[in-house]
Amino acid sequence: MPELVAAAIAVGVLASLYRLSRQRALLRRSAATTVELRIDGDGVERRLADGRVEGVRWALLDHVEVVCTPVRTADGADAFALLAATDEISGCLVPLGIGHDDDLLRGLARLRRFDLAAWSAAVTHRAPRRTIVWTCDQPPGGGAAGGVAGGPSEGTGNAS
């Protein structure tokens, strides 16, 4: 009989630990939810539910990558655009397929030599997949940035 009591206690403890783990995962996921996404002529800024802010200015953009994930993001997207800056400390993730794609594409289309065909192919890949769809072709340490007409770095539509 004492073995049954010990087993019941062990099962109860394991069930409680499992529930606690699930609750923590849900809290982390909800904290990573986008509460505001601003895409304008200056760049992209994303505010998350936990107060974090991500952002990148078009003028500092180094590369654009499309990441297709096998698991949906906190926003429910199965892909996102990774916008990385040349300063290595700023960047922004933009969830795709949840209502911001048109604004993002309008901004990206201003990048010199942005390849819409490479973008379209990348966002339709099966997960998992990472594809760089645009890079700044400015050599490191080489002069001023400029890739959007009157803004970000000049680049190429390099698709991986």
FENMOBEL-V21911 format. One record per pair of residues at least 24 apart in sequence whose C-alpha atoms are under 6 Angstrom apart, sorted by the first residue. I is the first residue (numbers start at 1). J is the second residue. D is the distance in Angstrom with one decimal. If there is no record, write none. Layout:
BEGIN
i->I j->J d->D
i->I j->J d->D
END
This chain:
BEGIN
i->29 j->74 d->5.2
i->32 j->74 d->5.9
i->33 j->74 d->5.2
i->33 j->75 d->5.4
i->54 j->92 d->5.0
i->55 j->91 d->5.2
i->55 j->92 d->4.9
i->56 j->90 d->5.7
i->56 j->91 d->4.8
i->58 j->152 d->4.6
i->59 j->151 d->5.0
i->59 j->152 d->3.4
i->59 j->153 d->6.0
i->60 j->85 d->5.2
i->60 j->86 d->5.5
i->61 j->85 d->4.3
i->61 j->86 d->5.9
i->62 j->86 d->4.9
i->62 j->135 d->5.8
i->62 j->136 d->5.1
i->63 j->134 d->5.4
i->63 j->135 d->4.2
i->64 j->132 d->5.9
i->64 j->133 d->5.8
i->64 j->134 d->5.1
i->65 j->131 d->5.4
i->65 j->132 d->4.1
i->65 j->133 d->5.6
i->66 j->130 d->5.7
i->66 j->131 d->5.2
i->67 j->129 d->5.8
i->67 j->130 d->4.5
i->68 j->127 d->4.9
i->68 j->128 d->5.4
i->68 j->129 d->5.2
i->69 j->127 d->5.0
i->69 j->128 d->5.0
i->70 j->127 d->5.1
i->70 j->128 d->5.6
i->110 j->148 d->4.9
i->111 j->147 d->5.1
i->111 j->148 d->4.2
i->112 j->147 d->5.3
i->112 j->148 d->5.8
i->112 j->154 d->5.2
i->112 j->155 d->5.7
i->113 j->155 d->5.8
i->113 j->156 d->5.1
i->113 j->157 d->5.9
i->114 j->157 d->5.1
i->115 j->157 d->4.6
i->118 j->159 d->5.7
i->131 j->160 d->5.2
i->132 j->159 d->5.4
i->132 j->160 d->5.8
i->133 j->157 d->5.6
i->133 j->158 d->5.3
i->133 j->159 d->4.6
i->134 j->158 d->5.4
END
